[in-house]
Amino acid sequence: MEKRRVYLASGFFNEYQNAQVSKAERFLRDEKGFEVFSPREHQNPEVPFGTKEWRELTFDNDVRHIDSCDFVFAILDDDMDEGVLWELGYAFANGKPIVILDLSDKVINLMVSDSLTAYFGSWEEAYLYDYSTMKHKPYNGEVI
């Protein structure tokens, strides 16, 4: 049986974000047995960061992996990365299930809350979720 492919959408621009995305990589790979594409592991170091070539390679690679994934696992935090929000919109538009682990103290925008398949407000909820059925687990909090 082929492993399910997960696109891991998360910021990785500070120590906290790196710790959370690293935890998610281990959880999804080691505990759940998924094949995980984590953009932070695919930054095209052979090309100078920020150049047009680097941007094109990175963008195209990320889009290709969203297109080929079975679902997106996204981490939201208080230092939300705009790229994660773009990835969520692109995944939704392409019919990909979206599960969100919300580690922020922010009120969620309705465009995020109403596009997800499952919402987790804690790591514990993410651990307990049945990823084989991908049942809808809505966000029930306040929205903006």
LOLUMMAR-445379 format. One record per residue: residue number from 1; residue in one letter; x, y, z of N, C-alpha, C, O in turn. Coordinates in Angstrom, 1 decimal. Atoms other than C-alpha are relative to their C-alpha. Layout:
<r NUM; a; <X; Y; Z>; <X; Y; Z>; <X; Y; Z>; <X; Y; Z>>
...
This chain:
<r 1; m; <0.8; -1.2; 0.0>; <0.0; 0.0; 0.0>; <0.9; 1.3; 0.0>; <1.8; 1.4; 0.8>>
<r 2; e; <-0.7; -1.2; 0.1>; <1.3; 3.4; -1.0>; <-0.2; 0.9; 1.2>; <-1.4; 1.1; 1.6>>
<r 3; k; <0.1; -1.0; -1.1>; <2.0; 5.9; 1.8>; <-0.8; 1.2; -0.4>; <-0.7; 1.7; -1.6>>
<r 4; r; <0.7; -1.3; 0.2>; <-0.4; 8.9; 2.0>; <1.0; 1.1; 0.0>; <1.9; 1.1; 0.9>>
<r 5; r; <-0.9; -1.1; 0.1>; <1.3; 12.1; 1.0>; <-0.6; 1.2; 0.7>; <-1.7; 1.6; 0.4>>
<r 6; v; <0.4; -1.1; -0.7>; <1.1; 15.1; 3.2>; <0.9; 1.2; -0.3>; <2.1; 1.1; -0.4>>
<r 7; y; <-0.7; -1.2; 0.1>; <2.0; 18.7; 2.5>; <0.0; 0.7; 1.3>; <-1.1; 1.0; 1.8>>
<r 8; l; <-0.1; -0.7; -1.3>; <3.2; 20.4; 5.7>; <0.2; 1.5; -0.2>; <1.3; 1.9; -0.5>>
<r 9; a; <-0.1; -1.5; 0.2>; <2.4; 24.1; 5.6>; <0.2; 0.6; 1.4>; <-0.6; 0.5; 2.3>>
<r 10; s; <-0.3; -0.6; -1.3>; <4.0; 26.0; 8.4>; <1.1; 1.1; -0.2>; <2.0; 0.9; -1.1>>
<r 11; g; <-1.1; -0.9; 0.0>; <6.2; 29.0; 9.0>; <1.2; -0.7; 0.6>; <1.1; -1.6; 1.4>>
<r 12; f; <-1.2; 0.6; -0.6>; <9.8; 28.2; 9.8>; <1.1; 1.1; 0.1>; <2.2; 1.0; -0.3>>
<r 13; f; <-0.8; -1.2; 0.0>; <11.2; 31.7; 10.4>; <0.5; 0.4; 1.4>; <1.2; 1.5; 1.5>>
<r 14; n; <-0.5; -0.3; -1.3>; <11.9; 31.7; 14.1>; <0.1; -1.3; 0.8>; <-0.3; -2.4; 0.3>>
<r 15; e; <-0.3; 1.2; -0.8>; <12.9; 29.2; 16.9>; <-1.3; -0.7; 0.3>; <-1.4; -2.0; 0.2>>
<r 16; y; <1.2; 0.7; -0.3>; <9.3; 28.5; 17.9>; <-0.6; -0.7; -1.2>; <-1.0; -1.9; -1.0>>
<r 17; q; <0.5; 0.7; 1.2>; <8.1; 27.8; 14.4>; <0.8; -1.2; -0.4>; <0.2; -2.2; -0.7>>
<r 18; n; <-0.8; 1.1; 0.4>; <11.0; 25.6; 13.7>; <-0.2; -1.2; 0.9>; <-0.2; -2.4; 0.5>>
<r 19; a; <0.3; 1.1; -1.0>; <10.3; 23.6; 16.9>; <-1.3; -0.7; -0.3>; <-1.4; -1.9; -0.3>>
<r 20; q; <1.3; 0.6; 0.3>; <6.7; 23.1; 15.9>; <0.0; -0.8; -1.3>; <-0.6; -1.9; -1.4>>
<r 21; v; <0.0; 0.7; 1.3>; <7.3; 22.2; 12.3>; <0.8; -1.3; 0.1>; <0.5; -2.3; -0.5>>
<r 22; s; <-0.8; 1.2; -0.2>; <10.0; 19.7; 13.4>; <-0.8; -1.0; 0.7>; <-0.7; -2.2; 0.4>>
<r 23; k; <0.8; 0.9; -0.8>; <7.6; 18.2; 15.9>; <-1.1; -0.6; -1.0>; <-1.4; -1.8; -0.9>>
<r 24; a; <1.0; 0.5; 0.9>; <5.0; 17.9; 13.1>; <0.6; -1.0; -1.0>; <0.0; -2.0; -1.4>>
<r 25; e; <-0.7; 0.9; 0.9>; <7.5; 16.3; 10.7>; <0.2; -1.4; 0.6>; <-0.1; -2.4; 0.0>>
<r 26; r; <-0.2; 1.3; -0.7>; <8.3; 13.6; 13.3>; <-1.3; -0.7; 0.2>; <-1.4; -1.9; 0.0>>
<r 27; f; <1.4; 0.6; -0.3>; <4.6; 13.1; 14.2>; <-0.5; -0.6; -1.3>; <-1.0; -1.8; -1.2>>
<r 28; l; <0.6; 0.5; 1.3>; <3.4; 12.7; 10.6>; <0.8; -1.1; -0.6>; <0.2; -2.1; -1.1>>
<r 29; r; <-0.8; 1.0; 0.6>; <6.3; 10.6; 9.5>; <0.1; -1.3; 0.9>; <-0.2; -2.4; 0.5>>
<r 30; d; <-0.3; 1.2; -0.9>; <7.2; 8.4; 12.5>; <-1.2; -0.6; 0.7>; <-1.3; -1.8; 0.8>>
<r 31; e; <1.1; 0.6; -0.7>; <3.9; 8.1; 14.3>; <-1.2; -0.3; -0.9>; <-1.9; -1.3; -0.7>>
<r 32; k; <1.2; 0.2; 0.9>; <1.4; 8.3; 11.4>; <0.5; -0.8; -1.3>; <-0.4; -1.3; -2.0>>
<r 33; g; <-0.5; 0.7; 1.1>; <3.6; 6.8; 8.7>; <-0.2; 0.6; -1.4>; <-0.3; -0.1; -2.4>>
<r 34; f; <0.3; -0.7; 1.3>; <2.9; 9.4; 6.0>; <1.3; 0.4; -0.6>; <2.4; 0.5; 0.0>>
<r 35; e; <-1.1; -0.6; 0.8>; <5.2; 10.6; 3.3>; <-0.2; 1.5; 0.1>; <-1.3; 2.0; -0.3>>
<r 36; v; <0.2; -1.5; -0.3>; <5.7; 14.3; 4.2>; <0.9; 0.8; -0.8>; <2.1; 0.6; -0.9>>
<r 37; f; <-0.8; -1.1; 0.6>; <6.8; 17.2; 2.1>; <-0.1; 1.2; 0.9>; <-1.2; 1.8; 1.1>>
<r 38; s; <-0.1; -1.2; -0.8>; <8.0; 20.0; 4.3>; <0.8; 1.0; -0.7>; <2.0; 0.8; -0.9>>
<r 39; p; <-0.7; -1.0; 0.8>; <9.0; 23.1; 2.4>; <1.3; 0.4; 0.7>; <2.3; 0.7; 0.0>>
<r 40; r; <-1.3; -0.5; -0.6>; <11.7; 24.0; 5.0>; <1.1; -1.0; -0.3>; <2.3; -0.6; -0.2>>
<r 41; e; <-1.1; 1.0; 0.3>; <13.6; 20.8; 4.0>; <0.3; 0.1; -1.5>; <1.2; -0.6; -2.0>>
<r 42; h; <-0.2; -0.1; 1.4>; <13.5; 21.9; 0.3>; <0.1; 1.4; -0.5>; <-0.7; 2.0; -1.2>>
<r 43; q; <-0.2; -1.4; 0.3>; <14.9; 25.4; 0.0>; <1.0; 0.2; -1.1>; <1.4; 1.4; -1.3>>
<r 44; n; <-0.9; -0.2; 1.1>; <17.1; 24.8; -3.0>; <1.3; 0.7; 0.3>; <1.6; 1.8; -0.2>>
<r 45; p; <-1.2; -0.7; -0.5>; <20.4; 25.7; -1.3>; <1.1; 0.1; -1.1>; <2.0; 0.9; -0.9>>
<r 46; e; <-1.0; -0.1; 1.1>; <22.3; 25.2; -4.6>; <-0.2; 1.3; -0.8>; <0.7; 1.7; -1.6>>
<r 47; v; <0.3; -1.2; 0.7>; <20.8; 28.5; -5.8>; <-0.1; 1.1; 1.0>; <-0.6; 0.9; 2.1>>
<r 48; p; <0.0; -1.1; -1.0>; <21.3; 31.9; -4.1>; <-1.4; 0.4; 0.5>; <-2.3; 0.6; -0.3>>
<r 49; f; <1.3; -0.3; -0.6>; <18.4; 32.6; -1.7>; <-0.5; 1.4; -0.5>; <0.3; 2.3; -0.6>>
<r 50; g; <0.6; -1.2; 0.4>; <16.0; 35.2; -2.9>; <0.1; 0.4; -1.5>; <-0.6; 1.3; -1.9>>
<r 51; t; <-0.2; -0.4; 1.4>; <17.1; 35.3; -6.5>; <-1.3; -0.5; -0.8>; <-2.0; -1.3; -0.3>>
<r 52; k; <1.2; 0.4; 0.8>; <14.5; 34.9; -9.3>; <0.1; -1.5; -0.2>; <-1.0; -2.1; -0.2>>
<r 53; e; <-0.1; 1.5; 0.2>; <15.8; 31.4; -10.0>; <-0.4; -0.7; 1.2>; <-1.2; -1.7; 1.1>>
<r 54; w; <0.3; 0.7; -1.2>; <15.5; 30.4; -6.4>; <-1.5; 0.1; 0.3>; <-2.2; -0.9; 0.6>>
<r 55; r; <1.4; -0.2; -0.2>; <12.0; 31.9; -6.1>; <-0.8; -0.9; -0.9>; <-1.8; -1.6; -0.5>>
<r 56; e; <0.7; 0.8; 1.0>; <10.8; 30.1; -9.3>; <0.1; -1.5; 0.4>; <-0.9; -2.2; 0.4>>
<r 57; l; <-0.2; 1.5; -0.4>; <12.3; 26.7; -8.2>; <-0.8; -0.3; 1.3>; <-1.5; -1.3; 1.3>>
<r 58; t; <0.7; 0.3; -1.2>; <10.9; 27.0; -4.7>; <-1.5; 0.0; -0.2>; <-2.3; -0.8; 0.3>>
<r 59; f; <1.5; -0.2; 0.2>; <7.4; 28.2; -5.8>; <-0.5; -1.2; -0.8>; <-1.5; -1.9; -0.4>>
<r 60; d; <0.5; 1.1; 0.8>; <7.1; 25.5; -8.5>; <0.1; -1.3; 0.7>; <-0.8; -2.1; 0.6>>
<r 61; n; <-0.1; 1.2; -0.7>; <8.3; 22.8; -6.2>; <-1.1; -0.2; 1.1>; <-1.7; -1.2; 1.2>>
<r 62; d; <1.1; 0.0; -1.0>; <5.8; 23.7; -3.4>; <-1.3; -0.2; -0.7>; <-2.1; -1.0; -0.2>>
<r 63; v; <1.3; 0.2; 0.7>; <2.9; 24.0; -5.9>; <-0.1; -1.5; -0.5>; <-1.2; -2.1; -0.3>>
<r 64; r; <0.0; 1.4; 0.5>; <3.8; 20.6; -7.4>; <-0.3; -1.0; 1.1>; <-1.0; -2.0; 0.9>>
<r 65; h; <0.2; 0.9; -1.1>; <3.8; 19.0; -4.0>; <-1.4; 0.2; 0.6>; <-2.0; -0.8; 1.2>>
<r 66; i; <1.4; -0.1; -0.4>; <0.5; 20.5; -3.0>; <-0.9; -0.7; -1.0>; <-1.9; -1.4; -0.6>>
<r 67; d; <0.8; 0.7; 1.0>; <-0.9; 19.2; -6.3>; <0.0; -1.5; 0.2>; <-1.0; -2.2; -0.1>>
<r 68; s; <-0.1; 1.4; -0.1>; <0.3; 15.7; -5.6>; <-0.3; -0.6; 1.4>; <-0.2; -1.8; 1.6>>
<r 69; c; <0.2; 0.5; -1.3>; <-0.5; 15.5; -1.9>; <-1.4; -0.6; 0.2>; <-2.3; -0.3; -0.6>>
<r 70; d; <1.3; 0.5; -0.4>; <-3.4; 13.6; -0.3>; <-0.8; 1.0; 0.9>; <-2.0; 1.1; 0.9>>
<r 71; f; <0.6; -1.1; -0.9>; <-4.0; 16.4; 2.3>; <1.1; 0.9; 0.5>; <2.3; 0.6; 0.4>>
<r 72; v; <-0.9; -1.0; -0.6>; <-2.5; 19.5; 3.8>; <-0.1; 0.0; 1.5>; <-1.3; 0.1; 2.0>>
<r 73; f; <0.0; -0.2; -1.5>; <-1.5; 19.7; 7.5>; <0.7; 1.3; 0.2>; <1.8; 1.5; -0.2>>
<r 74; a; <-0.5; -1.3; -0.2>; <-1.1; 23.3; 8.4>; <0.1; 0.4; 1.5>; <-0.7; 0.0; 2.3>>
<r 75; i; <-0.1; -0.5; -1.4>; <0.2; 24.9; 11.6>; <-0.1; 1.6; -0.1>; <0.6; 2.2; -0.8>>
<r 76; l; <0.2; -1.4; -0.2>; <-1.0; 28.4; 12.5>; <0.6; 0.4; 1.3>; <0.4; -0.3; 2.3>>
<r 77; d; <-0.6; -0.5; -1.3>; <0.8; 30.5; 15.1>; <-0.2; 1.5; -0.1>; <-0.7; 2.1; -1.0>>
<r 78; d; <0.2; -1.4; -0.1>; <0.9; 34.1; 16.2>; <0.8; 0.8; -0.9>; <0.5; 2.0; -1.2>>
<r 79; d; <-0.8; -0.7; 1.0>; <3.6; 35.0; 13.7>; <-0.3; -0.6; -1.4>; <0.6; -1.0; -2.1>>
<r 80; m; <0.5; 0.7; 1.2>; <1.5; 33.7; 10.8>; <0.8; 0.5; -1.3>; <1.0; 1.7; -1.5>>
<r 81; d; <-0.7; -0.2; 1.3>; <3.4; 33.4; 7.5>; <-1.0; 0.0; -1.1>; <-1.9; -0.8; -1.2>>
<r 82; e; <0.9; -0.2; 1.1>; <1.5; 34.7; 4.5>; <0.0; -1.2; -1.0>; <-1.0; -1.5; -1.6>>
<r 83; g; <-0.1; 1.1; 1.0>; <2.8; 31.8; 2.4>; <-0.9; -1.2; 0.5>; <-1.4; -1.9; -0.4>>
<r 84; v; <0.9; 1.1; -0.5>; <0.9; 29.3; 4.6>; <-1.4; 0.3; -0.4>; <-2.2; -0.6; -0.8>>
<r 85; l; <1.3; -0.4; 0.4>; <-2.3; 31.2; 4.0>; <-0.2; -0.2; -1.5>; <-1.3; -0.7; -1.9>>
<r 86; w; <0.1; 0.3; 1.5>; <-1.7; 31.1; 0.2>; <-0.1; -1.5; -0.3>; <-0.9; -1.9; -1.1>>
<r 87; e; <0.1; 1.4; 0.2>; <-1.0; 27.4; 0.4>; <-1.3; -0.6; 0.3>; <-1.8; -1.5; -0.3>>
<r 88; l; <1.4; 0.5; -0.4>; <-4.3; 26.8; 2.2>; <-1.0; 0.4; -1.1>; <-1.8; -0.5; -1.4>>
<r 89; g; <0.9; -0.4; 1.0>; <-6.2; 28.8; -0.4>; <0.2; -0.9; -1.3>; <-0.8; -1.3; -1.9>>
<r 90; y; <-0.3; 0.8; 1.2>; <-4.5; 26.9; -3.3>; <-0.5; -1.4; 0.2>; <-1.1; -2.0; -0.7>>
<r 91; a; <0.4; 1.3; -0.3>; <-5.1; 23.6; -1.6>; <-1.5; -0.2; -0.1>; <-2.0; -1.1; -0.7>>
<r 92; f; <1.5; 0.1; 0.0>; <-8.8; 24.3; -1.0>; <-0.5; 0.1; -1.5>; <-1.4; -0.6; -1.8>>
<r 93; a; <0.4; -0.2; 1.4>; <-9.2; 25.5; -4.6>; <0.2; -1.2; -0.9>; <-0.5; -1.4; -1.9>>
<r 94; n; <-0.3; 1.2; 0.8>; <-7.8; 22.2; -5.8>; <-0.5; -1.2; 0.7>; <-0.1; -2.3; 0.4>>
<r 95; g; <0.7; 1.2; -0.6>; <-10.0; 20.0; -3.6>; <0.8; -0.8; 1.0>; <0.4; -2.0; 1.2>>
<r 96; k; <-0.8; 0.7; -0.9>; <-7.3; 19.0; -1.1>; <-0.6; 0.1; 1.4>; <-1.0; 1.3; 1.8>>
<r 97; p; <0.4; -0.1; -1.4>; <-8.5; 18.2; 2.5>; <1.1; 0.8; 0.7>; <2.3; 0.7; 0.5>>
<r 98; i; <-0.9; -0.8; -0.8>; <-7.0; 20.6; 5.0>; <-0.3; -0.2; 1.5>; <-1.4; -0.1; 1.9>>
<r 99; v; <0.1; 0.0; -1.4>; <-6.3; 20.0; 8.6>; <0.9; 1.0; 0.6>; <2.0; 1.2; 0.1>>
<r 100; i; <-0.7; -1.2; -0.6>; <-5.2; 22.9; 10.8>; <0.2; -0.3; 1.5>; <-0.7; -0.6; 2.2>>
<r 101; l; <-0.4; 0.0; -1.5>; <-3.3; 22.8; 14.1>; <0.2; 1.5; 0.3>; <1.2; 2.1; -0.2>>
<r 102; d; <0.0; -1.4; -0.3>; <-4.0; 26.3; 15.5>; <0.7; 0.2; 1.4>; <0.1; -0.2; 2.4>>
<r 103; l; <-0.8; -0.2; -1.2>; <-1.3; 27.2; 18.1>; <0.0; 1.5; 0.3>; <0.8; 2.0; 1.1>>
<r 104; s; <0.0; -1.4; -0.2>; <-2.2; 30.9; 17.9>; <-1.0; 0.5; 1.1>; <-1.8; -0.3; 1.5>>
<r 105; d; <1.0; -0.6; -0.9>; <-4.1; 33.2; 20.2>; <-0.9; 0.9; -0.8>; <-1.6; 1.7; -0.2>>
<r 106; k; <0.7; -0.9; 0.8>; <-5.7; 34.9; 17.3>; <-1.4; -0.6; -0.4>; <-1.6; -1.8; -0.3>>
<r 107; v; <1.3; 0.4; 0.6>; <-9.3; 34.8; 16.0>; <0.3; -0.3; -1.4>; <1.0; 0.4; -2.2>>
<r 108; i; <-0.2; 0.5; 1.3>; <-9.4; 32.9; 12.8>; <-0.9; 0.7; -1.0>; <-2.1; 1.0; -0.8>>
<r 109; n; <0.8; -0.6; 1.1>; <-10.5; 34.5; 9.5>; <-0.9; -1.1; -0.5>; <-0.6; -2.2; -0.7>>
<r 110; l; <0.9; 0.9; 0.5>; <-13.6; 32.9; 8.1>; <0.4; -0.8; -1.2>; <-0.1; -1.9; -1.5>>
<r 111; m; <-0.5; 0.6; 1.3>; <-11.9; 32.1; 4.8>; <0.9; -1.2; 0.4>; <0.9; -2.2; -0.4>>
<r 112; v; <-0.8; 1.2; -0.5>; <-9.6; 29.7; 6.8>; <-1.0; -0.9; 0.7>; <-0.9; -2.1; 0.4>>
<r 113; s; <0.9; 0.9; -0.8>; <-12.2; 28.4; 9.2>; <-1.0; -0.8; -0.8>; <-1.3; -1.9; -0.5>>
<r 114; d; <1.0; 0.7; 0.8>; <-14.7; 27.5; 6.5>; <0.5; -0.7; -1.2>; <-0.2; -1.2; -2.0>>
<r 115; s; <-0.5; 0.8; 1.1>; <-12.3; 25.9; 4.1>; <0.7; -1.3; 0.6>; <1.1; -2.1; -0.2>>
<r 116; l; <-0.8; 1.1; -0.5>; <-10.8; 23.3; 6.5>; <-0.9; -1.2; 0.1>; <-2.1; -1.2; 0.2>>
<r 117; t; <0.6; 1.3; -0.2>; <-11.6; 19.6; 6.9>; <-0.1; -0.2; 1.5>; <-1.1; -0.7; 2.0>>
<r 118; a; <0.0; 0.3; -1.4>; <-10.5; 19.4; 10.5>; <0.8; 1.1; 0.7>; <1.8; 1.6; 0.2>>
<r 119; y; <-0.7; -1.0; -0.8>; <-9.5; 21.9; 13.2>; <0.4; -0.6; 1.3>; <-0.3; -1.2; 2.0>>
<r 120; f; <-0.6; 0.4; -1.3>; <-7.2; 21.2; 16.1>; <0.5; 1.2; 0.7>; <1.2; 2.0; 0.2>>
<r 121; g; <-0.4; -1.1; -0.8>; <-6.7; 23.6; 18.9>; <1.2; -0.4; 0.9>; <1.7; 0.4; 1.7>>
<r 122; s; <-1.1; 0.5; -0.8>; <-3.9; 21.5; 20.5>; <0.7; -1.2; -0.7>; <0.1; -1.8; -1.6>>
<r 123; w; <-0.7; 1.2; 0.5>; <-1.3; 18.9; 19.7>; <-0.8; -1.3; 0.3>; <-0.9; -2.2; -0.5>>
<r 124; e; <0.7; 1.2; -0.5>; <-3.4; 16.4; 21.7>; <-1.1; -0.3; -1.0>; <-1.3; -1.5; -1.4>>
<r 125; e; <1.0; 0.3; 0.9>; <-6.3; 16.8; 19.3>; <0.5; -0.5; -1.4>; <-0.1; -1.4; -2.0>>
<r 126; a; <-0.6; 0.4; 1.2>; <-4.0; 16.4; 16.3>; <0.4; -1.5; 0.1>; <0.3; -2.3; -0.8>>
<r 127; y; <-0.4; 1.4; -0.2>; <-2.7; 13.1; 17.8>; <-1.2; -0.9; 0.0>; <-1.1; -2.0; -0.5>>
<r 128; l; <1.2; 0.9; -0.2>; <-6.2; 11.7; 18.5>; <-0.8; -0.1; -1.3>; <-1.7; -1.0; -1.4>>
<r 129; y; <0.9; 0.0; 1.2>; <-7.7; 12.5; 15.0>; <0.3; -1.2; -0.8>; <1.4; -1.7; -0.9>>
<r 130; d; <-0.1; 1.2; 0.8>; <-8.4; 9.6; 12.7>; <0.2; 0.5; -1.5>; <-0.7; 0.9; -2.2>>
<r 131; y; <-0.4; -0.5; 1.3>; <-6.5; 10.6; 9.5>; <-0.4; -1.0; -1.1>; <-0.4; -0.6; -2.3>>
<r 132; s; <0.5; 0.9; 1.0>; <-7.8; 7.5; 7.7>; <-1.4; 0.3; -0.5>; <-1.7; 0.0; -1.7>>
<r 133; t; <1.3; -0.4; 0.4>; <-11.3; 8.8; 7.6>; <-0.2; 1.4; -0.4>; <-1.1; 1.8; -1.2>>
<r 134; m; <0.0; -1.4; 0.3>; <-10.6; 12.5; 7.4>; <-1.4; 0.6; 0.2>; <-1.9; 1.4; -0.6>>
<r 135; k; <1.3; -0.6; -0.3>; <-14.0; 13.3; 9.0>; <0.1; 1.4; 0.3>; <1.1; 1.9; 0.9>>
<r 136; h; <0.0; -1.5; -0.2>; <-15.0; 16.9; 9.2>; <-0.1; 0.2; 1.5>; <-0.9; -0.3; 2.3>>
<r 137; k; <-0.1; -0.4; -1.3>; <-14.1; 18.4; 12.5>; <0.1; 1.5; 0.0>; <1.2; 2.1; -0.1>>
<r 138; p; <0.0; -1.4; 0.2>; <-15.2; 22.0; 12.3>; <0.6; 0.9; 1.1>; <0.8; 0.5; 2.2>>
<r 139; y; <-0.4; -1.0; -1.0>; <-13.9; 25.1; 13.9>; <-1.2; 0.7; 0.5>; <-2.1; 1.1; -0.3>>
<r 140; n; <1.2; -0.5; -0.6>; <-16.5; 26.4; 16.3>; <0.2; 1.3; 0.7>; <-0.7; 1.8; 1.4>>
<r 141; g; <-0.3; -1.3; -0.7>; <-14.9; 29.6; 17.6>; <-0.4; 1.2; -0.7>; <-1.1; 1.2; -1.7>>
<r 142; e; <0.3; -1.3; 0.6>; <-15.2; 33.2; 16.8>; <0.8; 0.2; -1.3>; <1.9; -0.3; -1.4>>
<r 143; v; <-0.7; -0.3; 1.3>; <-14.2; 34.4; 13.3>; <0.0; 1.5; -0.2>; <-0.8; 2.3; 0.3>>
<r 144; i; <0.0; -1.4; 0.5>; <-13.3; 37.7; 11.7>; <-0.2; -0.1; -1.5>; <-0.2; 1.0; -2.2>>
